[in-house]
């Protein structure tokens, strides 16, 4: 139906390319000044934005497991969905490959192939000008969606807690609380300041490695009236891939709410990301009836 070529790219903890000249230095009171920490977080934000752009150079497998809970917090049902995340003519597309860790039926697999084929058919005859405009718009939209990352340095007060080894690499550990009086600029930033948390930052590459966030208020989002309750935890972890980029590894959170105002739900959700492969510019997409 369709094929692609990708280079293997696996997570590694080999010697990093160090970024010289940055240190957190305590003042006379023994505390690291906020402006030092804010400068660190501005650099981390820039690196995070760069990572998000380079994510588009990779294909990977995403698995989401949802544990539905009863009124006592016990698991009553577990569901999972596993998808290939592909790049087709610059467009990121998910192709479902398994439900509950079982391959799709022949019928469902055919539907997924047909979905991919429709996207290929739509994009393969796109002019260079139209494709460039589409990709530029998508890039601009992604940057707008991630502007809140640049607000982190100013939106929180951080304090250096300690240093820890994370996957064999030394990281600063910072605790952060919303900065009193700060007025968030974007919608995402307004949600962001409803959390406090801890962040682990790789010292050598100034990349965030882990986040452990706790909600300070009930937070509603989406069209299904889902919410995070006050005190809910969100755990996020990244991994170093192909000695060049930091990409998502795992996300965990608890959510509840209502579907269509009627059916209630209460669930623990875990997303994992694996098998990153770099997508080469010369990748060949083969469509039905086309001869390579």
Secondary structure, DSSP 8 states (H G I E B T S, - for coil): -----EEE--B--------TT----B-TTSSB-HHHHHHHHHHHHHHHHHHHHHHTTEEEEEEEEEEEE-TTS-EEEEEEEEEEEEEETTEEEEEEEEETTEE--HHHHHHHHHHHHHHHHHHHT--HHHHHHHHHHHHHHHHHHTGGGGGHHHHEEEEEEEEEEETTEEEEEEEEEE-TT----SHHHHHHTTEEEEEEEETTTTEEEEEEEEESS-EEETTTTEEE-TT-EEEEEEEEETTTEEEEEEEEEEEEEEETTTEEEEEEEEEEEEEEEEE-TT-----TT---
